[in-house]
Amino acid sequence: MNEEMKKYEACVEDAAEKFKALMYEQLARVEKINASKDFVDYTKLDKIVIGVTGGDGIGPTITNAAASVLESLLADDIAKGKIEIRYIEGLTIENRVKHMQAIPDDVMEELYKCDVILKGPTTTPHQGDGLPNIESANVAMRKNLDLFANLRPVKVPDKGIDWTFFRENTEGAYAVGSKGVHVTDDLGVDFTIATSEGCERIARLAYEFARKNNKERVSIVTKANIIKTTDGKFLNIAKKVGEEYPEITTDEWFIDIMTAKLVDEKRRGDFKVFILPNLYGDIITDEAAEFQGGVGTAGSANIGKKYAMFEAIHGSAPRMVNEGRAIYADPCSMLRATVLLLSHIGYQAEADKLSNALDIYMFEEKRIKVTGRDTGATCEEFTAYVKEKL
């Protein structure tokens, strides 16, 4: 080591110790996910518990609207005790800051008691907002419940778009996003994570979906030409899984060119199912949702083997609350998430009813207009309209 570098020796050793602890933490996670069992069979449960938690900002408004639709669609089985809808408080930014936890322990214990969760948007602290450095509640929930697959469908029939995105949910750049290291004041380092089981299980879920739904193409999206270790691992394992599905065409794309091809009218109709690492999946699904009418129109499913969580893909919109416009929040994204929830627990007929009602609004009738302001319908008025169409 030359004399110039010796001044950094203590900083580097401190960073190395933090990295060492992080690696042991991740290896323990590897052991845990490698030992995970098969997917839960909801048909064998005496009762399915659906947890509802509103989150922050406009979250309670749109989540309660979606829960009221759930209660309407599942009224018979709720009365029979086959379904329980359980409301869980405490997943607010105020309570999380109070406890200095991404999800307070008592809230997490209640979530563990549910089978599936309908979750409103939550605020994530960021640099410059004056809030403490608390991990994203979404990231924490995905890790605690091992919700490894983020499923986001986007459909625009008149543009030939029928896409389903499978975003890996527990690894990649987000897995340890709050555990980067400031080696010195001039050097900060973050990490990205990829495990063999993590890559294989998201790929297999995507290919199984493609097979069951007669989707003839699966596109693997990475930046493996630059991020060679982790993205390379993701790509190679996904391609290996794809070999077990010879009836499905597998292609591979880099994330930068894929963002361009989604807006290419000549090519975008070719794509059906996508598999992506965490960060790329987060970005590109927001782009994709714009074709459908914006992030306010798209829901997502977070799937694990034991638990599942369903949510809007947009944020908590604190500005709307501050301006007194929360009552005009568009619940479409939460209602699309509710469609995915119903399908996941085996209530496909009810899922189809709700999906069809939303399609009538978006692609056919458009009798009612939601603008996010007093120029359009309130969340409550729109929800009543959807119930009318069920």
C-alpha positions as CSV (number, residue, x, y, z in Angstrom):
1,M,0.0,0.0,0.0
2,N,1.5,3.3,-1.0
3,E,1.7,6.2,1.5
4,E,-1.2,8.1,-0.2
5,M,-3.6,5.2,0.4
6,K,-2.6,4.6,4.0
7,K,-4.6,7.5,5.2
8,Y,-7.7,5.6,4.1
9,E,-6.8,2.3,5.9
10,A,-9.2,2.7,8.9
11,C,-12.1,3.8,6.6
12,V,-11.6,0.8,4.4
13,E,-11.4,-1.6,7.3
14,D,-14.6,-0.2,8.8
15,A,-16.4,-0.5,5.4
16,A,-15.1,-4.1,5.1
17,E,-16.5,-5.0,8.5
18,K,-19.9,-3.6,7.5
19,F,-19.8,-5.5,4.2
20,K,-18.8,-8.7,6.0
21,A,-21.8,-8.4,8.3
22,L,-24.1,-7.7,5.3
23,M,-22.8,-10.8,3.6
24,Y,-23.6,-13.0,6.6
25,E,-27.0,-11.5,6.7
26,Q,-27.7,-12.3,3.1
27,L,-26.3,-15.8,3.4
28,A,-28.7,-16.5,6.2
29,R,-31.5,-15.3,3.9
30,V,-30.2,-17.7,1.2
31,E,-30.6,-20.6,3.7
32,K,-34.1,-19.5,4.6
33,I,-35.4,-19.1,1.0
34,N,-33.7,-22.4,-0.1
35,A,-35.7,-24.1,2.7
36,S,-39.1,-22.6,1.8
37,K,-42.0,-24.9,1.1
38,D,-44.6,-25.1,-1.7
39,F,-47.2,-22.5,-2.3
40,V,-50.2,-22.4,0.0
41,D,-53.4,-24.0,-1.3
42,Y,-56.2,-21.6,-0.5
43,T,-58.9,-24.2,-1.2
44,K,-57.6,-26.2,1.8
45,L,-58.0,-23.3,4.3
46,D,-61.0,-23.3,6.6
47,K,-60.9,-19.5,6.4
48,I,-59.0,-17.0,4.3
49,V,-58.0,-13.9,6.2
50,I,-57.6,-10.7,4.1
51,G,-55.8,-8.0,5.9
52,V,-56.5,-4.4,4.8
53,T,-54.1,-1.6,5.8
54,G,-54.5,1.9,4.4
55,G,-51.0,3.4,4.6
56,D,-50.4,7.1,4.1
57,G,-51.7,10.1,2.1
58,I,-54.5,9.0,-0.2
59,G,-53.9,5.4,0.8
60,P,-56.8,5.1,3.3
61,T,-59.2,6.7,0.9
62,I,-58.6,4.4,-2.0
63,T,-57.9,1.3,0.1
64,N,-61.2,1.5,1.9
65,A,-62.9,2.0,-1.4
66,A,-61.4,-1.2,-2.7
67,A,-62.2,-3.1,0.5
68,S,-65.8,-2.0,0.2
69,V,-65.9,-3.6,-3.3
70,L,-64.3,-6.8,-1.8
71,E,-67.0,-6.9,0.8
72,S,-69.7,-6.6,-1.8
73,L,-68.2,-9.3,-4.1
74,L,-67.5,-11.7,-1.2
75,A,-70.5,-11.0,1.0
76,D,-71.9,-14.6,0.9
77,D,-68.6,-16.2,2.0
78,I,-67.9,-13.5,4.6
79,A,-71.4,-14.3,6.1
80,K,-70.5,-18.0,6.0
81,G,-67.1,-17.4,7.8
82,K,-65.1,-18.6,4.8
83,I,-63.6,-15.1,4.3
84,E,-62.6,-12.6,7.0
85,I,-61.6,-9.0,6.1
86,R,-59.5,-7.7,8.9
87,Y,-58.5,-4.0,9.2
88,I,-55.0,-3.3,10.4
89,E,-53.9,0.1,11.7
90,G,-50.5,1.6,12.3
91,L,-48.8,1.5,8.9
92,T,-48.5,5.2,8.8
93,I,-45.4,7.3,8.4
94,E,-46.0,8.9,11.8
95,N,-46.2,5.6,13.5
96,R,-43.2,4.2,11.7
97,V,-41.1,7.3,12.6
98,K,-42.3,7.0,16.2
99,H,-41.0,3.4,16.4
100,M,-38.1,4.0,14.0
101,Q,-39.1,0.9,12.1
102,A,-40.1,0.3,8.5
103,I,-43.0,-1.7,9.9
104,P,-43.6,-1.5,13.7
105,D,-43.4,-4.9,15.4
106,D,-47.0,-5.0,16.5
107,V,-48.2,-4.2,13.0
108,M,-46.0,-6.9,11.5
109,E,-47.4,-9.4,14.0
110,E,-50.9,-8.6,12.7
111,L,-49.8,-8.9,9.1
112,Y,-48.3,-12.4,9.8
113,K,-51.8,-13.5,10.9
114,C,-53.3,-12.8,7.5
115,D,-53.2,-14.9,4.4
116,V,-53.3,-12.1,1.9
117,I,-53.0,-8.3,2.3
118,L,-54.6,-5.4,0.5
119,K,-52.2,-2.5,1.2
120,G,-52.5,1.2,0.5
121,P,-49.5,3.4,-0.6
122,T,-46.9,4.2,2.0
123,T,-44.5,7.1,2.2
124,T,-40.8,6.3,2.0
125,P,-38.4,8.8,3.6
126,H,-35.8,10.2,1.2
127,Q,-32.8,12.5,1.3
128,G,-33.9,16.1,2.0
129,D,-37.4,15.5,3.4
130,G,-36.4,15.8,7.0
131,L,-37.5,12.3,7.9
132,P,-35.2,9.7,9.5
133,N,-33.6,7.0,7.3
134,I,-36.2,4.3,7.7
135,E,-36.4,1.5,5.2
136,S,-39.3,1.4,2.8
137,A,-42.4,-0.3,4.3
138,N,-42.9,-2.0,0.9
139,V,-39.4,-3.4,0.9
140,A,-39.6,-4.5,4.5
141,M,-43.0,-6.2,3.9
142,R,-41.7,-8.0,0.8
143,K,-38.6,-9.2,2.8
144,N,-40.5,-10.2,6.0
145,L,-43.2,-12.1,4.1
146,D,-40.8,-13.3,1.3
147,L,-43.0,-11.8,-1.4
148,F,-40.5,-12.5,-4.1
149,A,-42.6,-11.9,-7.2
150,N,-44.2,-8.6,-8.2
151,L,-46.8,-9.2,-10.8
152,R,-48.0,-6.2,-12.9
153,P,-50.4,-6.6,-15.8
154,V,-50.9,-3.8,-18.4
155,K,-53.6,-4.1,-21.0
156,V,-54.6,-1.7,-23.8
157,P,-56.6,-3.6,-26.4
158,D,-56.8,-1.0,-29.1
159,K,-53.0,-0.7,-29.1
160,G,-52.3,-4.4,-29.1
161,I,-50.8,-4.3,-25.7
162,D,-51.3,-7.2,-23.3
163,W,-48.2,-7.3,-21.1
164,T,-47.5,-9.1,-17.8
165,F,-44.4,-8.1,-15.9
166,F,-42.7,-10.4,-13.4
167,R,-40.4,-8.2,-11.3
168,E,-38.1,-9.9,-8.8
169,N,-39.1,-8.3,-5.5
170,T,-36.6,-9.2,-2.8
171,E,-33.2,-8.9,-4.3
172,G,-31.4,-6.7,-6.8
173,A,-30.6,-3.0,-6.0
174,Y,-33.4,-2.7,-3.5
175,A,-32.5,-5.6,-1.2
176,V,-30.0,-3.7,0.8
177,G,-30.8,-0.2,-0.4
178,S,-30.6,1.3,3.1
179,K,-27.3,-0.5,4.0
180,G,-24.8,1.1,1.6
181,V,-21.5,2.3,3.1
182,H,-20.0,5.8,3.1
183,V,-16.4,4.7,3.0
184,T,-15.2,8.3,3.3
185,D,-17.0,11.7,2.8
186,D,-16.0,11.4,-0.9
187,L,-16.9,7.8,-1.6
188,G,-20.3,6.0,-1.1
189,V,-21.0,2.4,-2.2
190,D,-24.3,0.6,-2.6
191,F,-24.8,-3.1,-3.3
192,T,-27.0,-5.3,-5.6
193,I,-27.9,-8.9,-4.7
194,A,-28.7,-12.0,-6.7
195,T,-29.1,-15.5,-5.4
196,S,-29.6,-18.7,-7.4
197,E,-33.0,-19.5,-5.8
198,G,-34.1,-15.9,-6.0
199,C,-33.5,-15.9,-9.8
200,E,-34.9,-19.3,-10.4
201,R,-38.2,-19.0,-8.6
202,I,-39.2,-15.7,-10.3
203,A,-38.3,-17.1,-13.7
204,R,-40.3,-20.3,-13.0
205,L,-43.3,-18.4,-11.9
206,A,-43.2,-16.3,-15.1
207,Y,-42.9,-19.3,-17.4
208,E,-45.6,-21.2,-15.5
209,F,-47.9,-18.2,-16.0
210,A,-47.0,-18.0,-19.7
211,R,-47.8,-21.7,-20.1
212,K,-51.1,-21.6,-18.3
213,N,-52.3,-18.5,-20.1
214,N,-51.1,-19.5,-23.6
215,K,-48.5,-16.7,-23.8
216,E,-46.1,-17.6,-26.5
217,R,-43.2,-15.3,-25.6
218,V,-41.1,-14.5,-22.5
219,S,-38.6,-11.6,-22.5
220,I,-35.8,-11.5,-20.0
221,V,-34.7,-7.9,-19.3
222,T,-31.3,-7.1,-17.7
223,K,-28.2,-5.0,-18.2
224,A,-26.0,-8.1,-18.1
225,N,-23.5,-6.6,-20.6
226,I,-22.5,-4.1,-17.9
227,I,-23.7,-5.5,-14.5
228,K,-22.0,-8.8,-15.3
229,T,-22.1,-10.7,-12.0
230,T,-25.7,-10.2,-10.6
231,D,-27.5,-9.4,-13.9
232,G,-25.5,-12.1,-15.6
233,K,-26.6,-14.6,-13.0
234,F,-30.2,-13.5,-13.4
235,L,-30.1,-13.8,-17.2
236,N,-28.4,-17.2,-17.3
237,I,-30.7,-18.8,-14.7
238,A,-33.8,-17.5,-16.4
239,K,-32.6,-18.8,-19.8
240,K,-31.9,-22.2,-18.2
241,V,-35.5,-22.3,-16.8
242,G,-36.8,-21.3,-20.2
243,E,-35.3,-24.4,-21.7
244,E,-37.9,-26.4,-19.8
245,Y,-40.7,-24.6,-21.7
246,P,-39.9,-25.4,-25.4
247,E,-43.3,-24.2,-26.6
248,I,-42.5,-20.7,-25.4
249,T,-40.1,-18.4,-27.3
250,T,-37.5,-16.8,-25.0
251,D,-35.7,-13.6,-25.9
252,E,-33.4,-11.4,-24.0
253,W,-33.2,-7.6,-23.9
254,F,-31.1,-4.9,-22.2
255,I,-33.2,-2.6,-20.1
256,D,-32.3,0.6,-22.0
257,I,-33.4,-0.7,-25.4
258,M,-36.5,-2.3,-23.9
259,T,-37.7,1.1,-22.6
260,A,-37.5,2.2,-26.2
261,K,-39.2,-0.8,-27.7
262,L,-42.2,-0.4,-25.5
263,V,-43.0,2.8,-27.3
264,D,-42.3,1.3,-30.7
265,E,-45.7,0.8,-32.3
266,K,-44.3,-1.8,-34.7
267,R,-42.7,-4.0,-32.0
268,R,-44.6,-3.5,-28.7
269,G,-47.4,-5.9,-29.6
270,D,-44.9,-8.7,-29.9
271,F,-44.1,-8.7,-26.1
272,K,-46.2,-10.8,-23.7
273,V,-44.5,-11.7,-20.5
274,F,-41.4,-10.1,-19.0
275,I,-38.9,-11.2,-16.3
276,L,-36.9,-8.4,-14.7
277,P,-34.6,-7.7,-11.7
278,N,-36.0,-5.5,-9.0
279,L,-34.9,-2.0,-10.0
280,Y,-35.6,-2.4,-13.8
281,G,-39.0,-3.8,-13.1
282,D,-39.9,-0.9,-10.9
283,I,-39.0,1.6,-13.6
284,I,-40.3,-0.1,-16.7
285,T,-43.7,-1.0,-15.2
286,D,-44.4,2.7,-14.4
287,E,-43.6,3.4,-18.1
288,A,-45.9,0.6,-19.2
289,A,-48.7,1.8,-17.0
290,E,-48.7,5.2,-18.9
291,F,-50.1,3.4,-21.9
292,Q,-53.0,2.2,-19.9
293,G,-53.7,5.7,-18.5
294,G,-51.0,6.2,-15.9
295,V,-49.9,4.6,-12.7
296,G,-53.2,5.4,-11.1
297,T,-54.8,2.8,-13.3
298,A,-52.5,-0.1,-12.6
299,G,-52.4,-2.5,-9.6
300,S,-49.8,-5.1,-8.6
301,A,-49.5,-8.4,-6.8
302,N,-46.6,-9.3,-4.6
303,I,-46.5,-13.1,-4.4
304,G,-44.7,-15.5,-2.1
305,K,-45.2,-19.1,-1.2
306,K,-47.1,-18.5,2.0
307,Y,-48.2,-14.8,1.8
308,A,-49.3,-12.4,-0.9
309,M,-49.8,-8.6,-0.8
310,F,-51.7,-6.5,-3.3
311,E,-51.3,-2.8,-3.8
312,A,-51.4,0.2,-6.1
313,I,-48.2,0.9,-8.0
314,H,-48.2,4.7,-7.3
315,G,-47.2,6.6,-4.2
316,S,-49.2,8.1,-1.3
317,A,-49.7,11.5,-3.1
318,P,-49.2,13.7,0.0
319,R,-49.8,16.8,-2.1
320,M,-53.3,15.8,-2.8
321,V,-53.9,15.5,1.0
322,N,-52.3,18.8,1.7
323,E,-54.5,20.5,-0.9
324,G,-57.6,18.9,0.4
325,R,-58.1,16.7,-2.7
326,A,-57.9,13.3,-1.1
327,I,-61.6,12.7,-1.6
328,Y,-61.0,12.9,-5.4
329,A,-58.3,10.2,-5.5
330,D,-58.7,7.7,-8.2
331,P,-59.1,4.2,-6.8
332,C,-58.6,2.4,-10.1
333,S,-55.1,1.1,-9.2
334,M,-56.3,-0.4,-5.9
335,L,-59.3,-1.9,-7.7
336,R,-57.0,-3.5,-10.3
337,A,-55.0,-4.8,-7.3
338,T,-58.2,-6.2,-5.9
339,V,-58.8,-8.1,-9.2
340,L,-55.4,-9.8,-8.7
341,L,-56.2,-10.6,-5.1
342,L,-59.5,-12.3,-6.0
343,S,-57.8,-14.3,-8.7
344,H,-55.0,-15.3,-6.4
345,I,-57.3,-16.8,-3.7
346,G,-59.4,-18.7,-6.2
347,Y,-62.3,-16.3,-6.7
348,Q,-61.8,-16.0,-10.5
349,A,-65.5,-15.3,-11.3
350,E,-65.5,-12.4,-8.9
351,A,-62.2,-11.2,-10.3
352,D,-63.6,-11.3,-13.8
353,K,-66.6,-9.3,-12.7
354,L,-64.5,-6.5,-11.3
355,S,-62.1,-6.5,-14.2
356,N,-64.9,-6.3,-16.7
357,A,-66.5,-3.4,-14.8
358,L,-63.2,-1.5,-14.9
359,D,-62.7,-2.3,-18.6
360,I,-66.1,-0.9,-19.3
361,Y,-65.1,2.3,-17.6
362,M,-61.6,2.6,-19.2
363,F,-62.2,1.3,-22.7
364,E,-65.9,1.7,-23.5
365,E,-68.4,3.8,-21.6
366,K,-66.3,6.4,-19.8
367,R,-69.6,7.8,-18.3
368,I,-67.9,9.0,-15.2
369,K,-64.6,11.0,-15.1
370,V,-62.0,11.0,-12.3
371,T,-59.6,13.9,-12.5
372,G,-58.1,14.1,-9.0
373,R,-59.9,17.4,-8.5
374,D,-63.4,18.8,-8.1
375,T,-63.7,18.8,-11.9
376,G,-64.4,15.1,-11.6
377,A,-66.0,12.4,-9.5
378,T,-65.0,11.7,-5.9
379,C,-63.5,8.4,-5.0
380,E,-66.8,7.4,-3.3
381,E,-68.8,8.3,-6.4
382,F,-66.5,6.3,-8.7
383,T,-66.6,3.3,-6.3
384,A,-70.4,3.4,-6.4
385,Y,-70.3,3.4,-10.2
386,V,-68.1,0.3,-10.2
387,K,-70.4,-1.5,-7.8
388,E,-73.3,-0.6,-10.2
389,K,-71.4,-2.3,-13.0
390,L,-70.6,-5.6,-11.1
